Amino acid sequence: MEKLKKFLAIGAMVALSACGNQATTDEEFGQFDSINAPQAIEVSKETMDELINNVSSPIEMAALLKEEKVPFNKNYLSSTDNIDNLVSEFDVALNLGLLGTDLGYLNLYEKTGTVMTTVSAINDLTNKLNVGQFFDFELLKRMATNSNNIDSLIYTSISSFNNMDDYLRQNNRTSVSALIVSGVWLESTYLATQVYAKKKNPKIAERIGEQKLILNNLILIIENYKSDQRFSELLVDLNKLKTIYDGVSIVTTDAEPESVVKDGMLVVVQNSTSTVNITNDQIAQINTLVTELRSKVMNAKA
């Protein structure tokens, strides 16, 4: 169960769309620009696991929007117009996070007619990263177009993504995983701030404020690759967001846990609570910066 939760953030989104069974070589895409950023220190598997585990799940974000009766808006989706022009692992990984998040949004709102455009785009991106062999694209495509299969889709997708992520890390491509996580976080925050701009919902405001903790973790990881100019530039943008988030406070009130019997089983209930203090002005500033960074990611030039 913990393994499923751990990768819900990315696995259920990115792998939804998955790609073909055959990995595509760099040569088939011409001169593909791989990441070559020496790490200041080695990022441990435990650190990356913790980061991924704490990324707010795009499924949870979309579920919150749906729970709050926020109508679906296709204008929130990332553009796929520039997908064919992406020629670097850096840009491909970030866009994979964006589109993976969108796919979760589409599926929870059961927009099957729009799903396949996003599936096709992620198919191209995942092939560019040479990880298509970890997905059964035809199976996932059938699941993605049938809302009755959503539970099976999530389970199968997470399993596929676990294999891809393990492969990336075992082959010294932790930086790629970090960028996918960053894309997921960026798109999730974008969705939430766009919705909040139209409807001042306190639950959505709280979720936006909680992204502060995730952003701090992302910065720590991205900073480790700042010898690469692209990571360094991304770090500048993330630190601009951090400046705004530094004014957001999250206050935790500790309380003793209690044991209760639920469905005939003893369950430990945690009673600690957190209060997020964030203003409308702070959310507006976050919205502006997230929108600018997202546009930069989507329109990356070769």
NUTISE-248162 format. One record per residue (C-alpha): x, y, z negated. Coordinates in nm, 4 decimals, padded with zeros to 6 digits, always signed. Layout:
<pts>
<pt><x>X</x><y>Y</y><z>Z</z></pt>
...
</pts>
This chain:
<pts>
<pt><x>+00.0000</x><y>+00.0000</y><z>+00.0000</z></pt>
<pt><x>+00.2797</x><y>+00.2410</y><z>-00.0863</z></pt>
<pt><x>+00.4446</x><y>+00.1657</y><z>+00.2481</z></pt>
<pt><x>+00.1243</x><y>+00.2589</y><z>+00.4286</z></pt>
<pt><x>+00.0877</x><y>+00.5773</y><z>+00.2291</z></pt>
<pt><x>+00.4515</x><y>+00.6640</y><z>+00.2876</z></pt>
<pt><x>+00.4159</x><y>+00.6821</y><z>+00.6608</z></pt>
<pt><x>+00.0587</x><y>+00.8053</y><z>+00.6813</z></pt>
<pt><x>+00.2009</x><y>+01.1503</y><z>+00.7386</z></pt>
<pt><x>+00.3624</x><y>+01.0661</y><z>+01.0670</z></pt>
<pt><x>+00.3017</x><y>+00.7045</y><z>+01.1540</z></pt>
<pt><x>-00.0731</x><y>+00.7235</y><z>+01.1852</z></pt>
<pt><x>-00.0369</x><y>+01.0276</y><z>+01.4073</z></pt>
<pt><x>+00.2675</x><y>+00.9769</y><z>+01.6267</z></pt>
<pt><x>+00.2172</x><y>+00.6078</y><z>+01.6858</z></pt>
<pt><x>-00.1509</x><y>+00.6475</y><z>+01.7631</z></pt>
<pt><x>-00.0505</x><y>+00.7547</y><z>+02.1053</z></pt>
<pt><x>+00.2473</x><y>+00.5267</y><z>+02.1274</z></pt>
<pt><x>+00.4090</x><y>+00.4465</y><z>+02.4573</z></pt>
<pt><x>+00.4866</x><y>+00.1682</y><z>+02.6966</z></pt>
<pt><x>+00.6523</x><y>-00.1535</y><z>+02.5987</z></pt>
<pt><x>+00.9733</x><y>-00.0668</y><z>+02.7795</z></pt>
<pt><x>+01.2121</x><y>+00.1976</y><z>+02.6521</z></pt>
<pt><x>+01.3229</x><y>+00.4463</y><z>+02.9138</z></pt>
<pt><x>+01.6899</x><y>+00.5181</y><z>+02.9564</z></pt>
<pt><x>+01.8346</x><y>+00.8676</y><z>+02.9508</z></pt>
<pt><x>+01.9490</x><y>+00.8250</y><z>+03.3081</z></pt>
<pt><x>+01.5887</x><y>+00.7947</y><z>+03.4249</z></pt>
<pt><x>+01.5255</x><y>+01.1440</y><z>+03.2906</z></pt>
<pt><x>+01.8377</x><y>+01.2963</y><z>+03.4359</z></pt>
<pt><x>+02.0695</x><y>+01.4855</y><z>+03.2051</z></pt>
<pt><x>+01.9044</x><y>+01.4312</y><z>+02.8657</z></pt>
<pt><x>+02.0496</x><y>+01.6405</y><z>+02.5848</z></pt>
<pt><x>+02.1004</x><y>+01.4254</y><z>+02.2761</z></pt>
<pt><x>+02.1485</x><y>+01.5665</y><z>+01.9290</z></pt>
<pt><x>+02.5073</x><y>+01.5677</y><z>+01.8158</z></pt>
<pt><x>+02.5060</x><y>+01.7484</y><z>+01.4829</z></pt>
<pt><x>+02.7564</x><y>+01.6246</y><z>+01.2245</z></pt>
<pt><x>+02.5931</x><y>+01.6076</y><z>+00.8834</z></pt>
<pt><x>+02.7388</x><y>+01.8046</y><z>+00.5971</z></pt>
<pt><x>+02.6598</x><y>+01.4995</y><z>+00.3858</z></pt>
<pt><x>+02.4890</x><y>+01.1736</y><z>+00.4673</z></pt>
<pt><x>+02.1127</x><y>+01.1889</y><z>+00.4142</z></pt>
<pt><x>+02.0207</x><y>+00.8790</y><z>+00.2158</z></pt>
<pt><x>+01.7297</x><y>+00.6581</y><z>+00.3127</z></pt>
<pt><x>+01.5760</x><y>+00.7300</y><z>-00.0260</z></pt>
<pt><x>+01.5867</x><y>+01.1055</y><z>+00.0392</z></pt>
<pt><x>+01.4217</x><y>+01.0733</y><z>+00.3786</z></pt>
<pt><x>+01.1627</x><y>+00.8335</y><z>+00.2375</z></pt>
<pt><x>+01.0795</x><y>+01.0839</y><z>-00.0343</z></pt>
<pt><x>+01.0496</x><y>+01.3634</y><z>+00.2206</z></pt>
<pt><x>+00.8179</x><y>+01.1645</y><z>+00.4452</z></pt>
<pt><x>+00.6148</x><y>+01.0443</y><z>+00.1479</z></pt>
<pt><x>+00.5519</x><y>+01.4034</y><z>+00.0406</z></pt>
<pt><x>+00.4590</x><y>+01.5469</y><z>+00.3780</z></pt>
<pt><x>+00.0908</x><y>+01.6318</y><z>+00.3679</z></pt>
<pt><x>-00.0778</x><y>+01.3790</y><z>+00.5930</z></pt>
<pt><x>-00.2303</x><y>+01.5176</y><z>+00.9125</z></pt>
<pt><x>-00.5104</x><y>+01.2683</y><z>+00.8576</z></pt>
<pt><x>-00.5734</x><y>+01.4171</y><z>+00.5148</z></pt>
<pt><x>-00.5663</x><y>+01.7687</y><z>+00.6567</z></pt>
<pt><x>-00.8106</x><y>+01.6799</y><z>+00.9333</z></pt>
<pt><x>-01.0253</x><y>+01.4897</y><z>+00.6829</z></pt>
<pt><x>-01.0369</x><y>+01.7980</y><z>+00.4599</z></pt>
<pt><x>-01.1465</x><y>+02.0138</y><z>+00.7524</z></pt>
<pt><x>-01.4181</x><y>+01.7662</y><z>+00.8416</z></pt>
<pt><x>-01.5258</x><y>+01.7309</y><z>+00.4783</z></pt>
<pt><x>-01.5630</x><y>+02.1082</y><z>+00.4589</z></pt>
<pt><x>-01.7801</x><y>+02.0923</y><z>+00.7714</z></pt>
<pt><x>-01.5320</x><y>+02.2869</y><z>+00.9823</z></pt>
<pt><x>-01.6318</x><y>+02.2397</y><z>+01.3476</z></pt>
<pt><x>-01.3831</x><y>+02.0882</y><z>+01.5917</z></pt>
<pt><x>-01.1982</x><y>+02.3458</y><z>+01.7990</z></pt>
<pt><x>-01.0042</x><y>+02.2292</y><z>+02.1048</z></pt>
<pt><x>-00.8188</x><y>+02.5619</y><z>+02.1078</z></pt>
<pt><x>-00.6221</x><y>+02.4443</y><z>+01.8028</z></pt>
<pt><x>-00.4553</x><y>+02.1687</y><z>+02.0063</z></pt>
<pt><x>-00.0949</x><y>+02.2034</y><z>+02.1206</z></pt>
<pt><x>-00.0394</x><y>+02.2624</y><z>+02.4894</z></pt>
<pt><x>+00.1053</x><y>+01.9738</y><z>+02.6899</z></pt>
<pt><x>+00.1932</x><y>+02.1910</y><z>+02.9912</z></pt>
<pt><x>+00.5654</x><y>+02.2018</y><z>+02.9123</z></pt>
<pt><x>+00.6154</x><y>+01.8342</y><z>+02.8278</z></pt>
<pt><x>+00.7902</x><y>+01.7453</y><z>+03.1549</z></pt>
<pt><x>+01.0390</x><y>+02.0288</y><z>+03.1045</z></pt>
<pt><x>+01.1658</x><y>+01.9108</y><z>+02.7673</z></pt>
<pt><x>+01.5165</x><y>+01.7727</y><z>+02.8138</z></pt>
<pt><x>+01.6593</x><y>+01.7572</y><z>+02.4625</z></pt>
<pt><x>+01.6003</x><y>+01.5186</y><z>+02.1742</z></pt>
<pt><x>+01.5602</x><y>+01.8262</y><z>+01.9548</z></pt>
<pt><x>+01.2656</x><y>+01.9689</y><z>+02.1481</z></pt>
<pt><x>+01.1111</x><y>+01.6298</y><z>+02.2218</z></pt>
<pt><x>+01.1104</x><y>+01.5268</y><z>+01.8536</z></pt>
<pt><x>+00.9520</x><y>+01.8524</y><z>+01.7361</z></pt>
<pt><x>+00.6813</x><y>+01.8343</y><z>+02.0027</z></pt>
<pt><x>+00.6191</x><y>+01.4706</y><z>+01.9160</z></pt>
<pt><x>+00.5320</x><y>+01.5816</y><z>+01.5636</z></pt>
<pt><x>+00.2978</x><y>+01.8514</y><z>+01.6947</z></pt>
<pt><x>+00.1095</x><y>+01.6248</y><z>+01.9327</z></pt>
<pt><x>+00.1000</x><y>+01.3342</y><z>+01.6905</z></pt>
<pt><x>-00.0791</x><y>+01.5575</y><z>+01.4432</z></pt>
<pt><x>-00.3237</x><y>+01.6715</y><z>+01.7108</z></pt>
<pt><x>-00.4033</x><y>+01.3114</y><z>+01.7916</z></pt>
<pt><x>-00.5018</x><y>+01.2430</y><z>+01.4334</z></pt>
<pt><x>-00.7255</x><y>+01.5506</y><z>+01.4445</z></pt>
<pt><x>-00.8864</x><y>+01.4281</y><z>+01.7666</z></pt>
<pt><x>-00.9476</x><y>+01.0787</y><z>+01.6369</z></pt>
<pt><x>-01.1023</x><y>+01.1836</y><z>+01.3074</z></pt>
<pt><x>-01.3389</x><y>+01.4096</y><z>+01.4982</z></pt>
<pt><x>-01.3958</x><y>+01.1215</y><z>+01.7450</z></pt>
<pt><x>-01.3090</x><y>+01.3309</y><z>+02.0493</z></pt>
<pt><x>-01.2309</x><y>+01.0282</y><z>+02.2645</z></pt>
<pt><x>-01.2710</x><y>+01.2212</y><z>+02.5885</z></pt>
<pt><x>-00.9761</x><y>+01.4453</y><z>+02.5006</z></pt>
<pt><x>-00.7582</x><y>+01.1806</y><z>+02.3361</z></pt>
<pt><x>-00.6041</x><y>+01.0362</y><z>+02.6494</z></pt>
<pt><x>-00.4421</x><y>+01.3643</y><z>+02.7561</z></pt>
<pt><x>-00.2575</x><y>+01.3747</y><z>+02.4248</z></pt>
<pt><x>-00.1818</x><y>+01.0004</y><z>+02.4423</z></pt>
<pt><x>-00.0260</x><y>+01.0434</y><z>+02.7854</z></pt>
<pt><x>+00.1894</x><y>+01.3349</y><z>+02.6701</z></pt>
<pt><x>+00.3175</x><y>+01.1482</y><z>+02.3645</z></pt>
<pt><x>+00.3810</x><y>+00.8477</y><z>+02.5837</z></pt>
<pt><x>+00.6227</x><y>+01.0616</y><z>+02.7865</z></pt>
<pt><x>+00.7909</x><y>+01.2065</y><z>+02.4771</z></pt>
<pt><x>+00.8408</x><y>+00.8761</y><z>+02.3022</z></pt>
<pt><x>+00.9882</x><y>+00.7247</y><z>+02.6151</z></pt>
<pt><x>+01.2318</x><y>+01.0148</y><z>+02.6340</z></pt>
<pt><x>+01.3500</x><y>+00.9217</y><z>+02.2844</z></pt>
<pt><x>+01.4017</x><y>+00.5600</y><z>+02.3951</z></pt>
<pt><x>+01.1656</x><y>+00.4170</y><z>+02.1349</z></pt>
<pt><x>+00.8816</x><y>+00.3005</y><z>+02.3593</z></pt>
<pt><x>+00.9667</x><y>-00.0625</y><z>+02.2960</z></pt>
<pt><x>+00.8215</x><y>-00.0422</y><z>+01.9478</z></pt>
<pt><x>+00.4666</x><y>+00.0221</y><z>+02.0639</z></pt>
<pt><x>+00.1966</x><y>-00.1739</y><z>+02.2439</z></pt>
<pt><x>+00.0635</x><y>+00.1194</y><z>+02.4404</z></pt>
<pt><x>-00.2264</x><y>-00.0596</y><z>+02.6080</z></pt>
<pt><x>-00.3564</x><y>-00.1918</y><z>+02.2760</z></pt>
<pt><x>-00.3320</x><y>+00.1447</y><z>+02.1049</z></pt>
<pt><x>-00.4904</x><y>+00.3180</y><z>+02.4031</z></pt>
<pt><x>-00.7934</x><y>+00.0887</y><z>+02.3800</z></pt>
<pt><x>-00.8185</x><y>+00.1519</y><z>+02.0069</z></pt>
<pt><x>-00.7811</x><y>+00.5281</y><z>+02.0495</z></pt>
<pt><x>-01.0826</x><y>+00.5422</y><z>+02.2799</z></pt>
<pt><x>-01.3083</x><y>+00.3475</y><z>+02.0437</z></pt>
<pt><x>-01.3933</x><y>+00.5202</y><z>+01.7173</z></pt>
<pt><x>-01.5062</x><y>+00.1880</y><z>+01.5671</z></pt>
<pt><x>-01.1414</x><y>+00.0771</y><z>+01.5643</z></pt>
<pt><x>-01.0041</x><y>+00.3732</y><z>+01.3671</z></pt>
<pt><x>-00.8973</x><y>+00.1645</y><z>+01.0649</z></pt>
<pt><x>-00.7227</x><y>-00.0934</y><z>+01.2816</z></pt>
<pt><x>-00.5695</x><y>+00.1857</y><z>+01.4854</z></pt>
<pt><x>-00.4169</x><y>+00.3491</y><z>+01.1795</z></pt>
<pt><x>-00.2831</x><y>+00.0198</y><z>+01.0452</z></pt>
<pt><x>-00.1311</x><y>-00.0873</y><z>+01.3777</z></pt>
<pt><x>+00.0103</x><y>+00.2578</y><z>+01.4393</z></pt>
<pt><x>+00.1816</x><y>+00.2764</y><z>+01.1025</z></pt>
<pt><x>+00.3404</x><y>-00.0639</y><z>+01.1527</z></pt>
<pt><x>+00.4718</x><y>+00.0432</y><z>+01.4929</z></pt>
<pt><x>+00.6045</x><y>+00.3691</y><z>+01.3583</z></pt>
<pt><x>+00.7807</x><y>+00.1974</y><z>+01.0678</z></pt>
<pt><x>+00.9776</x><y>-00.0044</y><z>+01.3207</z></pt>
<pt><x>+01.0611</x><y>+00.3044</y><z>+01.5246</z></pt>
<pt><x>+01.1685</x><y>+00.5032</y><z>+01.2211</z></pt>
<pt><x>+01.3861</x><y>+00.2198</y><z>+01.0898</z></pt>
<pt><x>+01.5488</x><y>+00.1974</y><z>+01.4309</z></pt>
<pt><x>+01.6205</x><y>+00.5717</y><z>+01.4428</z></pt>
<pt><x>+01.7830</x><y>+00.5703</y><z>+01.1007</z></pt>
<pt><x>+01.9813</x><y>+00.2513</y><z>+01.1548</z></pt>
<pt><x>+02.1203</x><y>+00.4014</y><z>+01.4739</z></pt>
<pt><x>+02.2329</x><y>+00.7274</y><z>+01.3116</z></pt>
<pt><x>+01.9356</x><y>+00.9247</y><z>+01.4411</z></pt>
<pt><x>+01.8049</x><y>+01.0492</y><z>+01.1070</z></pt>
<pt><x>+01.8038</x><y>+01.4000</y><z>+01.2528</z></pt>
<pt><x>+01.5352</x><y>+01.2907</y><z>+01.5005</z></pt>
<pt><x>+01.3156</x><y>+01.1627</y><z>+01.2168</z></pt>
<pt><x>+01.3619</x><y>+01.4922</y><z>+01.0325</z></pt>
<pt><x>+01.2499</x><y>+01.6886</y><z>+01.3389</z></pt>
<pt><x>+00.9393</x><y>+01.4752</y><z>+01.3882</z></pt>
<pt><x>+00.8489</x><y>+01.5366</y><z>+01.0228</z></pt>
<pt><x>+00.9046</x><y>+01.9087</y><z>+01.0775</z></pt>
<pt><x>+00.6689</x><y>+01.9059</y><z>+01.3769</z></pt>
<pt><x>+00.4026</x><y>+01.7251</y><z>+01.1757</z></pt>
<pt><x>+00.4308</x><y>+01.9801</y><z>+00.8941</z></pt>
<pt><x>+00.4222</x><y>+02.2735</y><z>+01.1353</z></pt>
<pt><x>+00.1092</x><y>+02.1576</y><z>+01.3179</z></pt>
<pt><x>-00.0731</x><y>+02.0621</y><z>+00.9975</z></pt>
<pt><x>-00.0056</x><y>+02.4043</y><z>+00.8482</z></pt>
<pt><x>-00.1073</x><y>+02.5698</y><z>+01.1745</z></pt>
<pt><x>-00.4428</x><y>+02.3887</y><z>+01.1774</z></pt>
<pt><x>-00.5145</x><y>+02.4859</y><z>+00.8179</z></pt>
<pt><x>-00.4216</x><y>+02.8535</y><z>+00.8584</z></pt>
<pt><x>-00.6162</x><y>+02.8867</y><z>+01.1827</z></pt>
<pt><x>-00.9280</x><y>+02.7485</y><z>+01.0164</z></pt>
<pt><x>-00.8812</x><y>+02.9684</y><z>+00.7112</z></pt>
<pt><x>-00.8576</x><y>+03.2779</y><z>+00.9291</z></pt>
<pt><x>-01.2154</x><y>+03.2086</y><z>+01.0400</z></pt>
<pt><x>-01.3554</x><y>+03.0818</y><z>+00.7109</z></pt>
<pt><x>-01.2106</x><y>+03.1684</y><z>+00.3711</z></pt>
<pt><x>-01.2366</x><y>+02.8248</y><z>+00.2117</z></pt>
<pt><x>-01.0712</x><y>+02.7808</y><z>-00.1325</z></pt>
<pt><x>-00.9881</x><y>+02.4119</y><z>-00.0791</z></pt>
<pt><x>-00.8119</x><y>+02.4892</y><z>+00.2466</z></pt>
<pt><x>-00.6282</x><y>+02.7791</y><z>+00.0811</z></pt>
<pt><x>-00.5076</x><y>+02.5414</y><z>-00.1893</z></pt>
<pt><x>-00.3847</x><y>+02.2920</y><z>+00.0712</z></pt>
<pt><x>-00.1960</x><y>+02.5691</y><z>+00.2520</z></pt>
<pt><x>-00.0316</x><y>+02.6701</y><z>-00.0761</z></pt>
<pt><x>+00.0738</x><y>+02.3126</y><z>-00.1469</z></pt>
<pt><x>+00.2800</x><y>+02.3151</y><z>+00.1715</z></pt>
<pt><x>+00.5372</x><y>+02.5188</y><z>-00.0222</z></pt>
<pt><x>+00.6747</x><y>+02.2029</y><z>-00.1831</z></pt>
<pt><x>+00.7064</x><y>+02.0244</y><z>+00.1497</z></pt>
<pt><x>+00.8698</x><y>+02.3231</y><z>+00.3166</z></pt>
<pt><x>+01.1374</x><y>+02.3340</y><z>+00.0463</z></pt>
<pt><x>+01.2190</x><y>+01.9678</y><z>+00.1140</z></pt>
<pt><x>+01.2276</x><y>+02.0230</y><z>+00.4898</z></pt>
<pt><x>+01.4738</x><y>+02.3087</y><z>+00.4529</z></pt>
<pt><x>+01.7078</x><y>+02.0931</y><z>+00.2454</z></pt>
<pt><x>+01.7139</x><y>+01.8269</y><z>+00.5175</z></pt>
<pt><x>+01.7381</x><y>+02.0615</y><z>+00.8180</z></pt>
<pt><x>+02.0180</x><y>+02.2557</y><z>+00.6468</z></pt>
<pt><x>+02.2269</x><y>+01.9412</y><z>+00.6572</z></pt>
<pt><x>+02.2412</x><y>+01.9632</y><z>+01.0389</z></pt>
<pt><x>+02.3023</x><y>+02.3356</y><z>+01.0737</z></pt>
<pt><x>+02.6320</x><y>+02.2775</y><z>+01.2542</z></pt>
<pt><x>+02.4052</x><y>+02.2392</y><z>+01.5594</z></pt>
<pt><x>+02.2884</x><y>+02.5838</y><z>+01.6710</z></pt>
<pt><x>+01.9348</x><y>+02.4613</y><z>+01.7364</z></pt>
<pt><x>+01.9006</x><y>+02.3361</y><z>+01.3783</z></pt>
<pt><x>+02.0522</x><y>+02.6606</y><z>+01.2562</z></pt>
<pt><x>+01.7914</x><y>+02.8610</y><z>+01.4470</z></pt>
<pt><x>+01.5114</x><y>+02.6399</y><z>+01.3160</z></pt>
<pt><x>+01.6459</x><y>+02.6944</y><z>+00.9666</z></pt>
<pt><x>+01.6205</x><y>+03.0723</y><z>+01.0121</z></pt>
<pt><x>+01.2517</x><y>+03.0366</y><z>+01.1045</z></pt>
<pt><x>+01.1785</x><y>+02.8013</y><z>+00.8154</z></pt>
<pt><x>+01.3508</x><y>+03.0367</y><z>+00.5715</z></pt>
<pt><x>+01.1287</x><y>+03.3225</y><z>+00.6930</z></pt>
<pt><x>+00.8337</x><y>+03.1089</y><z>+00.5912</z></pt>
<pt><x>+01.0024</x><y>+03.0256</y><z>+00.2632</z></pt>
<pt><x>+01.0281</x><y>+03.3974</y><z>+00.1857</z></pt>
<pt><x>+00.6487</x><y>+03.4188</y><z>+00.1979</z></pt>
<pt><x>+00.6016</x><y>+03.0930</y><z>+00.0094</z></pt>
<pt><x>+00.8346</x><y>+03.2108</y><z>-00.2671</z></pt>
<pt><x>+00.5498</x><y>+03.4363</y><z>-00.3752</z></pt>
<pt><x>+00.3104</x><y>+03.1407</y><z>-00.4006</z></pt>
<pt><x>+00.2956</x><y>+02.9774</y><z>-00.7433</z></pt>
<pt><x>+00.1955</x><y>+02.6212</y><z>-00.8243</z></pt>
<pt><x>+00.1285</x><y>+02.5732</y><z>-01.1953</z></pt>
<pt><x>+00.1065</x><y>+02.2192</y><z>-01.3312</z></pt>
<pt><x>-00.0750</x><y>+02.1497</y><z>-01.6557</z></pt>
<pt><x>+00.0334</x><y>+01.8242</y><z>-01.8156</z></pt>
<pt><x>-00.2211</x><y>+01.6024</y><z>-01.9853</z></pt>
<pt><x>-00.2046</x><y>+01.2555</y><z>-02.1321</z></pt>
<pt><x>-00.3115</x><y>+00.9793</y><z>-01.8931</z></pt>
<pt><x>-00.5976</x><y>+00.7562</y><z>-01.9976</z></pt>
<pt><x>-00.6966</x><y>+00.3966</y><z>-01.9348</z></pt>
<pt><x>-01.0408</x><y>+00.3242</y><z>-01.7931</z></pt>
<pt><x>-01.2131</x><y>+00.0109</y><z>-01.6702</z></pt>
<pt><x>-01.3189</x><y>+00.0363</y><z>-01.3083</z></pt>
<pt><x>-01.4758</x><y>-00.2504</y><z>-01.1161</z></pt>
<pt><x>-01.3722</x><y>-00.4853</y><z>-01.3934</z></pt>
<pt><x>-01.0077</x><y>-00.3778</y><z>-01.3800</z></pt>
<pt><x>-00.7978</x><y>-00.1592</y><z>-01.6080</z></pt>
<pt><x>-00.6930</x><y>+00.1584</y><z>-01.4272</z></pt>
<pt><x>-00.4603</x><y>+00.4323</y><z>-01.5516</z></pt>
<pt><x>-00.6000</x><y>+00.7771</y><z>-01.4667</z></pt>
<pt><x>-00.3579</x><y>+01.0711</y><z>-01.4484</z></pt>
<pt><x>-00.5131</x><y>+01.3842</y><z>-01.5983</z></pt>
<pt><x>-00.2441</x><y>+01.6371</y><z>-01.5112</z></pt>
<pt><x>-00.3700</x><y>+01.9178</y><z>-01.2882</z></pt>
<pt><x>-00.2092</x><y>+02.1746</y><z>-01.0574</z></pt>
<pt><x>-00.3293</x><y>+02.5244</y><z>-00.9818</z></pt>
<pt><x>-00.2188</x><y>+02.6956</y><z>-00.6599</z></pt>
<pt><x>-00.2072</x><y>+03.0740</y><z>-00.6633</z></pt>
<pt><x>-00.2023</x><y>+03.2115</y><z>-00.3091</z></pt>
<pt><x>-00.3534</x><y>+03.5290</y><z>-00.1639</z></pt>
<pt><x>-00.5337</x><y>+03.5953</y><z>+00.1626</z></pt>
<pt><x>-00.2492</x><y>+03.8238</y><z>+00.2660</z></pt>
<pt><x>+00.0090</x><y>+03.5501</y><z>+00.2060</z></pt>
<pt><x>-00.1948</x><y>+03.3038</y><z>+00.4127</z></pt>
<pt><x>-00.2219</x><y>+03.5597</y><z>+00.6935</z></pt>
<pt><x>+00.1562</x><y>+03.6084</y><z>+00.6922</z></pt>
<pt><x>+00.2127</x><y>+03.2308</y><z>+00.6929</z></pt>
<pt><x>-00.0326</x><y>+03.1994</y><z>+00.9814</z></pt>
<pt><x>+00.1584</x><y>+03.4584</y><z>+01.1852</z></pt>
<pt><x>+00.4986</x><y>+03.2969</y><z>+01.1314</z></pt>
<pt><x>+00.3727</x><y>+02.9407</y><z>+01.1858</z></pt>
<pt><x>+00.1996</x><y>+03.0458</y><z>+01.5078</z></pt>
<pt><x>+00.5182</x><y>+03.2110</y><z>+01.6360</z></pt>
<pt><x>+00.7358</x><y>+02.9096</y><z>+01.5531</z></pt>
<pt><x>+00.4854</x><y>+02.6666</y><z>+01.7044</z></pt>
<pt><x>+00.4770</x><y>+02.8684</y><z>+02.0274</z></pt>
<pt><x>+00.8571</x><y>+02.8616</y><z>+02.0394</z></pt>
<pt><x>+00.8553</x><y>+02.4823</y><z>+01.9978</z></pt>
<pt><x>+00.5901</x><y>+02.4249</y><z>+02.2665</z></pt>
<pt><x>+00.7578</x><y>+02.6558</y><z>+02.5174</z></pt>
<pt><x>+01.1153</x><y>+02.5399</y><z>+02.4666</z></pt>
<pt><x>+01.3371</x><y>+02.5975</y><z>+02.7685</z></pt>
<pt><x>+01.5943</x><y>+02.3584</y><z>+02.9081</z></pt>
</pts>
